[in-house]
Structures are given as structure tokens and as C-alpha cells.
């Protein structure tokens, strides 16, 4: 099982989201169940980062 970077390692939020989307697609295509915990860890970090950077006034 390879170790994914942290969601906070990316400069911008869109870069982190793009990485997450590509990674999930690759893992699902390969049906690599060993990556489940790492993908879920990254997803939790990503949601934490979104919550911190999200500005409801921007809508």
C-alpha cells in the first residue's frame, strides 16, 4: 500500500480536490482494496481543509 500525501501538502484546494478525484478513479479502476484506509484518511483531511477555507459569503 502506498502512502498518499496530506491534503494540506497541496498549494491550492482545487489541486487537492483534483488529486483526490484522480486517485479515487485509479483505485476504483484497479479495485485496489488495500488503498481504502489511505483514501479515507485523505478524504477526511480534504473535508477539514474545505471547511477551513470555505467562505459562505463568497456565494
Secondary structure, DSSP 8 states (H G I E B T S, - for coil): ------GGGSSSHHHHHHHHHHHHHHHHHHT-GGGHHHHHHHHHHHHHHHHHH--GGG-
